[in-house]
Amino acid sequence: MEQKIEIKNGRGWAAVPSCGVLTFEIQGIAEREDIRQKEYQNIYSKYITENHTMKIGDFIVPMWGEGHNLYPQEVFSTTSENKLFPEVIKKQVNFLFGKGPRLYREIIQGEGEKQRRVRIPVENQEIQDWLNSWEEAGYDHYWGYLRNLITDYYYVNTCISQYHFGVARRIRRQIGRELKILALSYVGSDEARLATKETDIRKRIKNADCKFIILGDWFNPNGYDFEVYNRFDPSDPFKYPTAIAFNSDKTFTKWIYAFNDWFKGLSEWIKASNLSPKYLNSYLKNALNAHIHVIIPGSWYIQQKEILQNICNENFTEDYPVQSEYRGVKLVDDKGEPIRFYETMVDRLIACELREITKMMTGEGKNQGKLWASTKWGEDGWEFKEFPGKFKEYFETVIAYDKRADQVILAGKGINSSITNVENDGVISKSGSDVYYNYLIYIASLTLDEYFVTKEINRAIHLNFPEAKKQDIRLGFWIDIPAKLQDTTPSERPNQTATADTKSDIQKTEEQ
């Protein structure tokens, strides 16, 4: 008899010549299969959304986002309310923009291992006149155009530019030639989406398949008209009267739109950081901030009850004048007629007494000044005790978590805290060398960022000025690298009226 084994869903049988037929079951196999199936479903659900599209007229629009078409809006909505994130993005924009865009060309300096590429500033009046003419032609200044592109790049790794072709007579008079490209203008990633014709669809839509750009309000796609533009074609740049270039940094396993590297990983931390001040404010408004526990003796309760009963009985006797009130408790009706005693009169008396006590307790919060009252038997005097509360521990826990969230956000954005001024409760690092070298490392990582932001303006320069292309003249950002203190002479230092202590500190820094 030949040995045979069959297994299905963790159960099986085995035919063994020496033993006959054995049945067996593998414990836990079903649970492991369920886990593997769920993991597969989670992966599948993340990527199936990339194939979601919407139809607008004759065009098919791939959706930018998981389950929606609002990825740029989702990123901004999550990050805009954060106390740290908008300023981090702003610093990234400022770091890249530096002192503004400048024309340059690269040369090679040094020999052997010391060989390096160096940017040399270039003065080209024709190109500069064209750049300065954008505003006169009715478009945004090229500085504003570039700064807007940097912002979009750091939020969604995408830069979108519209080409405006034509002949501008004013520019022709200034520089003596016709320009094929009048200007470039910024197009927001929140309104632009890629699109393709329905007849051009392959099995899977990719970025290169999308030959059109559609601009519109994607919150209300049925409420407004959409504008359709041809996508800029570098192989035939002047094919259309106007065109839009849609450039994005490739995201691994994504084939249409770009998704930044940090949003999914940081989104929960950002949300938690946004909630921290709400938790603290809510506590201040709604907690028992006075923390007072009032203990009311039962003997006092009985005594006040007897007094109220006696007064109410006397009010119905003609030998005594009517007493209308006792310690804030009304003992007559609206017509001034006496009323019979009832049990809740004592409760009203206690409420009046507590109100008088809380008048002495003030606070900014909504529920500050509140106290808790209970009845205690066997003693006559009221007792006041501190209400047990963990408000200090609560605040410390929330603040500690908030600090951790800030650290994670900075790490996720790839910016060292020493160059963002948010280290040690907002105090910049005291180590100048730490700041200096972290800044150098960060600046050295901006090559690709500059490439994507300046890609179309450099293309336009080379199309308008072919001789600039031959000379490899480009537009880039002028980023100054500050000199270390020990590398500057005393006359070059900004503050020459330093105190003795400051001079001592400078001397120590130089020695280090």
N, C-alpha and C positions, 0 to 999 in steps of 0.2 A: 504494500500500500504506500503510495507516494504522499509525502507530507504536504498539506495544504493549509493555508491561513487566509482568513477573510475578516476585515475590520470595516465597520461602518458606524459612524456617529459614536465612537468610543466603545462599541460592543463588537464582539466577534467570536469566531470559533476556529479551532485548529484541529486538524486530523493528523494524529501522530501514530505511526505504525505500532510502536511499542505500548502506547497507552490508550489508543482509541480516539474518541472525539472529546475535546475540551472546549468549554465555553468560558469567556472571560469578559470583564468590563474594565475600562480604563477610567478611574475616578478623576473628575474635574475636567475631562476633555470637552464636555458640552459648554461649561462656563468659559473655557479658554476660547472656544470657537465663537461664542457670543461676543467676547471682548474684541477678538480679531475682526469680526463682522462690523462692530460699532466703529472701530478705528477706520476701517475701510470706508464706511458710510460717511464719517466725518471728513475724510480726505476728499471723497467724491463730491460731497456737498459744497466744499470750498471751491472746487474747480469747475463744477457744472455751471455755476453762475456766469462764468466768462463767456459761455455760449448763449446767454440770454440776449435777445435783441428786441427792438421795437421798430415798428414800421411807420415812416412818415412819408406820405405820398408814394413816390416810386423808389424811395431809399430805405435801406435797412441800416439801423443804427445799433451797433454793439453797446451794451450798457456798461457804464463805468462804475463799478461798485458791486458789492455782494448783496443781491436781492433788490437792488435799486440802481438808479442812474445818477447818483448824487455823491460820488466819492469825494470830490473837492469840498463840497458843502459839508459832508460828514466830518472830514478832517478839521475844517475850520470851526465847526460847531463844537466839537469835543475839546479843542485846544484853546479857543478864544477866551473862555471864562477862567482859564488857569492863571494863577498869579505869576507864574514863572515862564510858561512856554512862549507867549507872544514876545516877551523881551528876549528870549533866547533866539528866536527866529530873527528878530530885528538885529541882534548882534551879529548873527551869521551874514545877514544882508550887508551890514556895515563893514564887516571884515572883508568880504569879497569886493565890495564897491570901492573900498579904500578912499583915495582922494579923487576918484572919478576915472572915466575912461580916457586913455591916451593912445595915440598912434605909436607904433614901435616896429622894429624889425630885430631879428635875433642874429647875433654873431657868435662865433666860437672863440673863446679865449683859452690860453694856456696850452700845454702840451702833455701828452701821456696821461697819467692818472689825474693830473690837475686840470685836465681839459673840461670845460663846462660851457653851457650856453648862457649868454647874457643878453638881456633886452636893452636895446639902444633906442632912446626916444627919437621920433621922427617928426619933423615939421613939414606938413604938406598943406598949403593954403587952400588948394582946390577941394581936397577932401573935407577940410575943416569948414569951408564955406558951405559945402553941401549939407553937412551935419547941422550947422547953425541955421540953415534955411528951413528946417522942418516946421518950426513954429510959424514962420511967415507963410508957409503953404497950408496952414490950418491943422497941423498935427501936433502931437505932444513933443516936447523937447526930447532929444535922444537920451539925455540923462534919465528922465522919467521913464521912458520906454525900457531902458536897461534895468533900472531899479525894480520895476514891476515884474520883469521876467525873472529876476533873481528871487523875488518873493515867491512866485509860483513854483520855481524850481525847488526851493527848500520846503515847500508844503507838499507838492505832488510830483516832483521830479519831471516836470513838463514845462516846455516853453513854446508859446504859440505866437506867431508874428504874421501880420498881414502886409503883403506887398502892394504898393500903390505905384502903378506904372504910368508913364506919360511924360510929356515935355513941359517943363516949367520955364516960361519965358524969363522970369526974373532971375532964375538961376543961370540960364544961358547967357544973359547979359553979364552976370558977375564973373563967370569962369570961362566964357567963350566956347562952350560946347553944349550939345544936347545930352541930357541925362535920361537913360531909360527907366531908372527907378527914382521916383520922386521922393519917397520916404517909406519908412516902415512904421507900423503901429502895433501896439500891444493888444492882444486878444486874451481875455480872461479864461482860465481853465474851467471856471464855473459855468461858462455859457457855451463852450465849444465841445463838440463831439465828432468823432470820426464816423464816416458813413460810406456805404457802397451801394451800387445799383443792384436791384434784386436779380438781374440777369447775370451779374458778375460773381455771384456767390459760389465759392468752392465748398468742399465738405466741411472745412473749418476756416472761419474768417481769421485772417491775420492782419497785422498793421499795414503791410504792403498792399493788401487788397483794397484798402479804403482810400479811394481817389477823391473823396469829397469831405468837406468840413461843414457841419451844420451848427449855426448859432441860434440859441433860443433860451427860453425860461424852462428849465427841466423840472421845476417844482410844479408847473402847470402846463404840461405839454399840449393840452388841447385848448388853452385859453388865448394863445398868442400865435402870430405867424412866425415861421422860422425863415432864416436867411441861409441859403445854400451857396457855398463857394467851392470852386475847384481847389484841390490841394496842389500846393506848389510842387513843380516837377523840376528838380535840379538838372535833368538831362535836356530839358527844353524850357528854360526859365521864363521866356516871354510868350508862351503859348496862349495865355489867357489875359484878358484886360486887367484882372486883379486875381490874386491867389493868396491862400493862407498856408504857411508852413507849420506843420504840427510835429515838433521834435520832443522826444521823451527818452529817458534813460531806460534801457531794457531791464525789466524785472525778471528774475529767474523763473521759468515755467509759465510766464505770462506772455501772450503773443499779440495783444492789441494795445492796451493802455499800460501806463506805468503805475506802480504802487510803491510808495516809499517804504524804506526798510524798517522804520521805527514805529509806525502807527499802531499796528496790531499788537505789538509787544508792550507798548506803553499806554495804550488806551485805558486799561483798567487803573493803572497808576495815576493817570491824569484825572480820571473821574474821581478817584479816591482823594486826590489832592484838592479837587474842586469842592468836595463835600466837607473837608476838615473845618473851614470857617463856619459852615452851616451847622455842623454839629456843636461847635463851641457857642455860637450865637443862640442856637435853640436851647442849649443848656442854661445859658444866662437868662433867657426869657421864661423858661418853664420849670426850672429846678427850684427846690426849697432852699433858696440861697441864704435865708436867715438862719436855718438849721436850729430852730428853737422848738423844743417839746415842752408844752405846758401841761402839768399834771394838776388836775382839779380835785381836791379832797371830797370824798363822798359826804362827810359831815357838813361841809360848806353847802353842798347841794341840798341836803335835807333842811338845813337851817333856812336857806333862801326860799325853799318851797313853802315852809311853814309861814314865813313872813308874807309871801304873796297870798297864801290862803287867808291869813288873818286880815290883810288889807282888803281883799275882795269881799270877805264877809262883813267887815265894818262899813264898806261902801253901801251895803244894802240896809244898814241900820240908821234910823233917823237921828240917833244921838250923836253920830259922828259926821263930820264934813266929808264929802267925796274926794278921795285922792286919785287924781287922773293918771299918775305915772309913778313908776318906781324904778329908778336906775336905768332909764331908757326904755322900759317896758310899759306900753299903754294899757291902762286898766279900765278905760271907758271906750264906748263906741264913737262913731262919727257925730252922733247927736249929743254926746256928753253924758250918756246914760251908763251907769256901772255895768260891768260884765262879770259873769261867774268865772271862777278860777278853772283853768285847764292846764294839763301837764306841760304842754309846749311853752307855757309862759316861762318856765325855768330855762328851757333851751334858748329862748329869746334873750333872757337875762345874760346867759353865758356868752351869746354872740355879741351883745353890747359891750360886755367886759373885754372880750378879745379885740374888738374894734378899737377900743380905747388904748389897748396895749400896742397894737400894730401901728397906731399913729406915731409912736415913738421910733418906729423902724422905717428907714427910708432906703431907697435904692433905685438904680436906673432900670433894672430889668422889670419885665412885665409882672412876674410873680415874686419878686423880692419883697420881703416884709411879711410873707406868709409864715404861719406857724401851725403846728399840730397840737391838738388838745385831746386829753383823755382824762378819765375820772379815776381817782385813787381813794380807797377807803382806809380809815384808821388814823388820818392826820387832818388837821384843820387848815393849815396854811397852803397857799398855792406854791407849786414848785416849778422852776424853770431849768431845763436841762438842754445841753447842746444835742441837736438831732444828729444821729450817726449818719455821716455822708462821706463819700469817696470822691468829692469833687476835685481835689488836688491830684489824685491818682488818675482820674478821668482826663483832666487837662494834659497831664504829662504824657499819657499814652497817645492821645490824639496828636499832640505836637511832635512826639518822637516819630510817629508814623508819617506825619507830614514831611519831616526832614528827610526820612528815608525815601519818600516819593520824589523829592527834589533831586536827591542823589541819583536815583534810577533814571529820571528824565534826562539829566545831564549826560549820564553815561550812555544812554540810548541814543542821544543826539550826537555823541562823539565829541563833546566839548568839555575840556577840563574845567572844573569849578574855579580854578585860580584865574582864568581869563574871563569869567562871567560875573565875578563879584558876588557869588552866592555861597561862598565857603565860610564855615564857622558862623552861622547865624547872620549871613549877609556881609561879613567882613572879608575883604579881599585878602588873599594869602600874603603874609608878611615877607615871604621869601621872594625877592626880586628875581633871582635866577630861575625859580620855579615858574613864575609868570612868563619870563622871557623865553625859556626853552619850550614851554607848552605852546606859546604863541607861534614860535618858529615851526614847530611840528604841525600845528593846525594850518598855517599859511601854506606850507609845502603840500598839503593835501587838496588844494583848491584848483588844481589844473583842470580836471574834468568839469568841475562846476563852471569855470570860466568858459570852457569850450562850448558847453551847451547854451549858455546865456548869450555869447557873442557869435554864435555860429551863423545866424542869418545876416547880422549887420556886417560881418566880414565878407560874407558872400556878396552882399549888395555893393560893398566897396570895390570888390574885384570885378563885378559886372559893370559898374559905372566907370571905373578907372583901371583899365587893363594893365597899364604900366605899373600900377601899385601891386598888382598880382605878380608881375615879373620880378619886382623888387622884394616881394614877400612882405609888404607892409600890412600890418594888421592893427586892429583895435583891441586893446586889453585894458585891464584895470591897474591903476598905479597904486601899488600897496607898499608903503614905506616900512622898512624894518628898523625899528628904533635901535640906536647904539647903546651898548651897555655903559654904565656910569664910568667904569674904569677906562673905557676907550675914548672918553671925551676930556677935553681940557677944561679947567675951571671957567674960562671965559665962555665956553659953549654951553655951560649949564644954565638953566633958566632962572634960578634963584641965587643971586649973589649976596643977599642980605641974610644969609643963614645965621642962626644963633649958634652959640658955642656947642650946644648939645647936638644940633643938626650937623655941624661940621664934623663933630666926633663920629656921628653915625656914618657920614659919607666916607670918612677915613677908614672906618672899620670895613665898610662895603668894598672899598677899593683894595684893601689888604686881602679880603676874601677872594 
